[in-house]
Amino acid sequence: MLTNTGRDPVNFFTGRYSAEESVWFTVTPSSGTLTPGVATRIAVQATVAGTAGLRRGTLQLGFSNDSSAVVDLVSLPAAVATAEGFVATQNTCVPTQLVPVSTLFGSGFNIPAGWPTPVEVRVVDDCGAPMTDGSIVVSFSNGDASLSLVHLDGGRWSGTWTGRNALTPQVTITVTAENSARLRGVYQTTGGVQANTNPPIVASGGIVNAASYATRTPLAPGTLISIFGARLATAEVRTNSLPLDTTLGVTSVTLGGKLLPLLYAANGQINAMVPYGLELDTQQSLLIRRGTSLSVPEPVVVSAAQPGIFAKDFTGKGQGVVVDSQYRYVETGNPARPGDVVTIFLTGLGSVRPGVEAGQPAPVSPLAETEVRPLVTVGGVSAEILYSGLAPGFTGLYQLNVRVPAGIAASDRVPVIVEGGGRASQAVTIAVQP
């Protein structure tokens, strides 16, 4: 399956390679156009003609945005593929060897030095039965320490390789599998480890909600965030229009494999938006790319909501960005009174209906309302919520229209707190008079 995660169509084309005299598989379609957000299925079919026995080959994919990928293929002589895996075509099949194939690394891979890279292989015997016991060792020709893989399920074995030696321009990975029945199999692929020069560095606790500046808290889909660190970009670049781009200069950010729309990128700070569609209540990895250099992945917990209210002075504290019907701050000299409707601007309330693509302006009609119904307290008293959703025309900015409750002691610093999905925001203040 090929999916275009960008905003523009991308053309693709395929190439076929086999160690045999003739290529033993077909590819349909062999070329085409990938529409943004639409998955395209590529069908690979083994042919009857050609050399009998175990056959290996590669499907090569090229794209009009100058990216490429390689998929390793294997054809088993006595097994057929099904939705559940490989099944032997005859009960009398006696296995003679193991057949490893990489499901992540294709030939010509290129990884950055010092960055953890997942390694996964699938191993079956030549009758199609998955290898579920024994050992798989991965060795590297550049002198990196060997890696022992762990069995996941159905013949899938996994581990993590951190390429250390970038001085060798070409690296051969050798996968050696042996099961309890003493059957063995060897697989090799070749690629490179590139120097990761001056990688971007994320400061400790440097991924924060852009409104509250709360550190080490979960992030919700649709949240505006700030990332602090060093060497995050080569120049100061900011976005001046919507929709947001996912690359500013040579800087991009991914979370859970999804590119983040970016508002600002500089040496020490990135402002971005968490994409929608991330799996909730999971830990995902955030990765910054600056040109060809990559940061160490930073763990981030994704939750349904984690509100953060904007403050007037952008510190996350004090007078909140809470306005009256004329968009004046509800502050000293312009207090709210019980029964008044005020608007709270915040971020971090998660998914909305109808759905909006991250980085796109929120619609005016129909309004994009939050799936999580928040709770609001003003001075410790619950407030009636009239609207909870995205601020029309903005991206990543949520607004709550609430009615100021009665029974609040008069003050220029009445605390306002928003709770969503069981998680509370920081407190900001407004002025309330009877």
BADO-52608 format. One line per 4 residues: number of its first residue (from 1); their letters; for each residue x, y, z of C-alpha. Coordinates in Angstrom, 1 decimal. Layout:
N
NUM	a	X/Y/Z; ...
This chain:
434
1	mltn	0.0/0.0/0.0; 1.4/3.4/-1.0; 0.0/6.5/0.8; 0.8/10.1/-0.1
5	tgrd	0.9/12.1/3.2; 1.7/15.4/1.5; -0.6/18.0/0.0; 0.4/17.6/-3.7
9	pvnf	0.0/14.6/-6.1; 3.2/12.5/-6.5; 3.9/10.2/-9.5; 5.4/6.8/-8.9
13	ftgr	7.0/4.2/-11.1; 8.3/0.7/-10.4; 11.2/-1.4/-11.3; 11.7/-5.2/-11.0
17	ysae	14.9/-7.1/-10.3; 15.6/-10.8/-9.9; 18.8/-12.9/-9.4; 17.3/-15.3/-12.0
21	esvw	17.7/-15.0/-15.7; 14.2/-13.8/-16.0; 12.1/-11.7/-13.6; 9.6/-14.1/-12.0
25	ftvt	7.0/-11.6/-10.8; 4.7/-8.9/-12.2; 3.6/-5.6/-10.7; 0.2/-3.9/-11.2
29	pssg	0.0/-1.0/-11.6; 3.6/-0.4/-12.7; 3.2/3.4/-12.5; 0.6/6.0/-11.6
33	tltp	-0.2/9.0/-9.4; -0.6/9.1/-5.7; -3.4/11.5/-4.6; -2.9/13.1/-1.2
37	gvat	-4.5/11.1/1.6; -5.6/8.2/-0.7; -4.0/4.7/-0.4; -3.0/2.9/-3.6
41	riav	-2.6/-0.8/-3.6; 0.3/-2.3/-5.6; -0.2/-6.0/-6.4; 2.8/-8.3/-6.8
45	qatv	2.1/-11.7/-8.5; 4.6/-14.5/-8.9; 4.6/-16.1/-12.4; 4.7/-19.8/-13.1
49	agta	7.4/-19.5/-15.8; 11.1/-19.2/-14.8; 13.5/-21.1/-12.6; 11.9/-23.5/-10.2
53	glrr	12.7/-23.5/-6.5; 13.3/-20.6/-4.0; 13.5/-17.3/-5.8; 14.4/-13.8/-4.5
57	gtlq	13.8/-10.4/-6.1; 13.2/-6.8/-5.3; 10.5/-4.3/-6.2; 12.0/-0.9/-6.7
61	lgfs	9.8/2.2/-6.2; 10.7/5.7/-7.4; 8.7/8.9/-6.8; 8.6/12.2/-8.5
65	ndss	9.6/14.0/-5.3; 13.1/12.3/-5.6; 12.4/9.7/-2.9; 12.6/5.9/-3.4
69	avvd	12.0/2.6/-1.6; 13.0/-1.0/-2.1; 10.8/-4.0/-1.2; 12.5/-7.4/-0.8
73	lvsl	10.5/-10.4/-2.2; 10.8/-14.1/-1.9; 8.9/-16.9/-3.7; 8.6/-20.3/-1.9
77	paav	8.5/-23.4/-4.1; 6.2/-25.4/-1.9; 3.9/-22.8/-0.3; 1.3/-20.2/-1.2
81	atae	0.6/-16.9/0.4; -2.8/-16.4/2.2; -4.2/-13.6/4.3; -3.0/-15.5/7.4
85	gfva	0.5/-16.2/6.1; 2.2/-18.9/4.1; 0.6/-22.4/3.7; 2.3/-25.5/2.3
89	tqnt	0.8/-26.7/-0.9; 1.2/-30.3/0.1; 1.3/-32.1/3.5; 4.3/-34.2/2.5
93	cvpt	6.6/-31.1/2.2; 9.8/-31.6/4.3; 11.6/-28.4/5.1; 15.3/-28.1/4.2
97	qlvp	16.2/-24.5/5.0; 15.0/-21.3/6.6; 14.1/-18.3/4.4; 14.6/-14.8/6.1
101	vstl	13.4/-11.7/4.3; 13.6/-8.1/5.6; 10.4/-6.2/6.0; 12.0/-2.9/6.8
105	fgsg	15.4/-2.8/5.1; 15.6/-3.0/1.4; 18.8/-3.0/-0.6; 20.3/0.5/-0.9
109	fnip	19.1/1.6/2.6; 20.7/4.7/4.1; 20.4/5.4/7.8; 21.9/8.2/10.0
113	agwp	24.7/7.3/12.4; 23.8/7.3/16.1; 20.1/7.1/15.5; 18.1/4.0/16.7
117	tpve	16.7/2.2/13.6; 14.1/-0.7/13.9; 15.1/-4.0/12.2; 12.5/-6.5/11.4
121	vrvv	12.7/-9.8/9.4; 10.2/-12.4/8.7; 11.4/-16.0/8.6; 9.6/-19.1/7.3
125	ddcg	11.0/-22.5/6.2; 10.9/-23.5/2.6; 7.5/-25.3/3.2; 6.0/-22.1/4.5
129	apmt	5.9/-22.7/8.3; 6.9/-19.6/10.3; 10.0/-19.8/12.5; 8.8/-19.3/16.1
133	dgsi	11.8/-20.6/18.1; 15.6/-20.6/17.9; 17.7/-17.5/17.3; 18.3/-14.8/14.7
137	vvsf	21.5/-12.8/14.8; 22.1/-9.7/12.6; 25.8/-8.8/12.0; 27.2/-5.7/10.3
141	sngd	30.2/-5.4/8.0; 31.2/-2.0/9.4; 32.2/-3.4/12.8; 29.0/-2.5/14.7
145	asls	28.1/-5.0/17.4; 25.9/-8.0/16.4; 22.2/-7.8/17.2; 20.0/-10.6/18.5
149	lvhl	16.3/-10.3/17.4; 13.3/-11.1/19.5; 10.3/-13.1/18.2; 7.1/-11.1/18.0
153	dggr	4.5/-13.4/16.3; 4.0/-15.5/13.2; 7.6/-15.6/12.3; 8.2/-11.9/12.7
157	wsgt	11.5/-11.1/14.6; 12.5/-7.6/15.7; 15.3/-5.5/17.2; 16.8/-2.0/17.2
161	wtgr	20.1/-1.1/15.5; 22.0/2.1/16.3; 24.5/2.5/13.5; 27.8/3.7/15.0
165	nalt	30.4/3.6/12.3; 29.8/6.0/9.5; 33.4/5.8/8.2; 32.6/2.8/6.0
169	pqvt	30.6/4.0/3.0; 28.9/0.7/2.4; 27.5/-1.7/5.0; 26.4/-5.3/4.4
173	itvt	23.8/-6.6/6.9; 23.8/-10.4/7.3; 20.8/-12.1/9.0; 21.5/-15.6/10.2
177	aens	18.6/-17.7/11.4; 18.6/-21.1/13.1; 15.7/-22.9/14.7; 15.5/-25.7/17.2
181	arlr	15.5/-28.3/14.4; 18.9/-27.0/13.3; 17.5/-25.6/10.0; 19.5/-22.5/9.0
185	gvyq	19.0/-19.6/6.6; 21.0/-16.6/5.7; 19.9/-13.3/4.1; 22.1/-10.3/3.1
189	ttgg	21.3/-6.7/2.1; 23.6/-3.8/1.5; 23.3/-0.1/2.2; 25.0/2.7/4.0
193	vqan	25.3/4.6/7.3; 25.5/8.3/6.8; 27.2/10.8/9.1; 24.7/12.5/11.3
197	tnpp	26.6/15.8/11.6; 25.6/18.1/14.5; 22.2/16.5/15.0; 19.3/18.6/16.3
201	ivas	19.0/18.5/20.1; 15.7/18.6/22.0; 16.1/20.1/25.4; 15.1/18.1/28.5
205	ggiv	11.4/18.7/28.9; 11.6/20.8/25.7; 8.3/19.7/24.1; 5.5/21.8/25.6
209	naas	2.0/22.9/25.1; 2.3/26.3/23.3; -0.4/27.9/25.5; 0.4/26.6/29.0
213	yatr	4.1/25.7/28.5; 3.4/22.6/30.6; 6.3/20.2/30.3; 6.2/16.4/30.3
217	tpla	2.4/16.3/29.8; 0.5/14.3/27.2; -0.2/16.0/23.8; -3.6/15.8/22.1
221	pgtl	-4.2/15.7/18.4; -4.6/19.3/17.1; -2.5/20.8/19.8; -0.2/23.7/19.1
225	isif	3.2/22.9/20.6; 6.6/24.5/21.0; 9.8/22.5/20.9; 12.9/24.0/22.5
229	garl	16.5/22.9/21.9; 19.6/23.6/19.8; 20.5/23.2/16.1; 16.8/22.8/15.2
233	atae	17.0/24.9/12.0; 19.6/26.6/9.9; 17.7/29.9/9.7; 14.7/31.6/11.2
237	vrtn	11.6/30.9/9.0; 8.0/31.5/9.9; 4.7/30.7/8.1; 2.6/33.7/7.1
241	slpl	-0.4/32.0/5.6; -2.6/28.9/5.8; -2.5/26.0/5.2; 0.7/25.3/7.1
245	dttl	3.6/23.7/5.4; 5.3/20.6/6.9; 8.8/21.8/6.0; 10.3/25.2/6.9
249	gvts	13.7/25.8/5.3; 15.3/22.4/5.8; 13.5/21.5/9.0; 10.6/19.0/9.4
253	vtlg	9.2/17.2/12.4; 7.4/13.8/12.6; 5.4/12.3/15.5; 4.2/8.7/15.2
257	gkll	5.3/8.7/11.6; 3.1/11.7/10.7; 4.6/15.1/9.6; 3.7/18.1/11.8
261	plly	2.5/21.3/10.2; 5.0/24.0/11.2; 4.4/27.7/12.1; 8.0/28.7/13.0
265	aang	11.5/27.2/12.9; 14.7/28.7/14.3; 17.9/27.4/15.9; 16.4/27.1/19.4
269	qina	12.7/26.8/18.8; 10.1/25.2/16.6; 6.3/25.9/16.8; 4.2/23.2/15.3
273	mvpy	0.8/21.5/15.4; 0.2/17.9/16.5; -1.6/16.1/13.6; -5.0/14.4/13.9
277	glel	-5.4/10.7/13.5; -2.7/9.6/16.0; -3.5/6.5/18.2; -4.7/7.7/21.6
281	dtqq	-3.2/6.6/24.9; 0.0/5.5/23.3; 3.6/6.6/23.5; 4.9/7.9/20.1
285	slli	8.3/9.1/19.0; 9.0/12.7/17.9; 11.8/13.2/15.5; 13.3/16.4/14.0
289	rrgt	15.1/16.4/10.7; 17.3/19.3/9.8; 18.6/18.7/6.3; 20.2/15.2/6.4
293	slsv	20.7/15.3/10.2; 18.3/13.7/12.6; 17.6/14.1/16.3; 17.4/11.3/18.8
297	pepv	13.7/10.2/19.0; 11.9/11.8/21.9; 9.0/9.9/23.6; 5.6/11.7/23.6
301	vvsa	2.4/10.4/25.2; -0.7/11.1/23.0; -4.1/11.5/24.8; -7.6/12.5/23.8
305	aqpg	-7.2/16.0/25.4; -4.8/18.1/27.4; -6.1/21.7/27.5; -3.8/24.7/27.8
309	ifak	-5.3/28.2/28.0; -3.4/31.1/26.3; -2.2/33.9/28.6; -2.1/37.6/27.6
313	dftg	1.7/37.8/28.1; 2.4/34.4/26.5; 3.9/33.0/29.7; 1.0/30.5/30.3
317	kgqg	0.2/32.3/33.6; -1.7/35.3/34.8; -4.3/37.1/32.8; -5.9/34.7/30.3
321	vvvd	-6.8/35.3/26.7; -10.4/35.5/27.6; -12.5/38.2/25.8; -16.0/39.7/25.9
325	sqyr	-18.5/40.0/23.1; -16.4/43.0/21.7; -13.2/41.0/21.9; -11.8/43.0/24.8
329	yvet	-9.8/41.3/27.5; -11.8/40.5/30.6; -9.4/42.2/32.9; -9.0/45.0/35.3
333	gnpa	-11.1/47.9/34.0; -13.3/45.6/31.9; -14.6/43.0/34.3; -17.2/40.3/33.5
337	rpgd	-20.4/40.0/35.4; -22.5/36.9/36.2; -24.5/36.0/33.2; -22.1/37.5/30.7
341	vvti	-20.8/35.3/27.9; -17.0/35.3/27.5; -14.7/33.4/25.0; -11.7/31.5/26.2
345	fltg	-9.0/30.8/23.7; -6.9/27.6/24.2; -5.4/24.6/22.5; -5.3/20.9/23.3
349	lgsv	-8.9/19.8/23.1; -8.3/17.1/20.6; -10.3/15.8/17.7; -13.3/17.6/16.2
353	rpgv	-16.4/16.9/14.2; -16.5/17.4/11.3; -12.9/16.5/10.9; -10.3/19.1/9.9
357	eagq	-6.9/18.4/8.4; -4.1/19.7/10.7; -2.7/22.9/9.4; -5.8/23.8/7.5
361	papv	-8.0/26.8/8.6; -11.0/25.7/10.7; -14.4/26.1/8.8; -17.0/28.8/9.5
365	spla	-19.9/26.5/8.5; -20.4/23.9/9.8; -18.4/24.7/12.9; -15.8/22.1/14.0
369	etev	-16.9/21.1/17.5; -14.8/19.0/19.9; -15.5/15.3/20.4; -14.4/15.7/24.1
373	rplv	-16.9/17.7/26.0; -14.9/19.9/28.4; -15.7/21.2/31.9; -15.0/24.9/32.8
377	tvgg	-14.8/26.4/36.3; -14.6/30.1/37.0; -13.6/30.9/40.5; -14.2/27.2/41.4
381	vsae	-17.8/27.4/40.1; -18.9/25.3/37.1; -19.8/27.5/34.0; -22.3/26.7/31.3
385	ilys	-20.6/26.0/27.9; -22.4/27.4/24.9; -19.8/26.3/22.3; -16.7/24.1/22.3
389	glap	-14.7/23.8/19.1; -12.1/25.3/16.7; -11.9/29.1/16.2; -13.1/29.6/12.6
393	gftg	-10.4/30.6/10.2; -7.5/29.6/12.5; -5.6/26.3/12.9; -4.9/24.6/16.2
397	lyql	-6.8/27.3/18.1; -9.9/26.3/20.1; -12.5/28.5/21.7; -15.0/28.0/24.5
401	nvrv	-18.0/30.3/24.7; -19.1/30.1/28.4; -21.5/32.0/30.6; -20.0/33.5/33.8
405	pagi	-21.7/31.8/36.7; -23.1/33.5/39.8; -21.7/33.1/43.3; -18.2/34.2/42.5
409	aasd	-16.3/36.5/44.9; -15.4/39.8/43.1; -11.7/39.9/42.1; -9.4/41.0/39.3
413	rvpv	-7.7/37.6/39.5; -10.5/35.0/39.4; -9.0/31.6/38.3; -10.3/29.9/35.1
417	iveg	-9.6/26.2/34.6; -10.6/23.9/31.7; -10.8/20.2/32.0; -11.0/17.8/29.1
421	ggra	-10.7/14.0/29.0; -10.0/14.0/32.7; -7.0/16.3/32.3; -7.0/19.9/33.6
425	sqav	-5.4/23.0/32.2; -3.3/25.4/34.1; -5.2/28.3/35.8; -5.3/31.7/34.2
429	tiav	-7.2/34.7/35.6; -10.0/37.1/34.6; -11.7/40.0/36.3; -15.2/39.5/37.7
433	qp	-17.4/42.0/39.5; -21.0/41.6/40.7
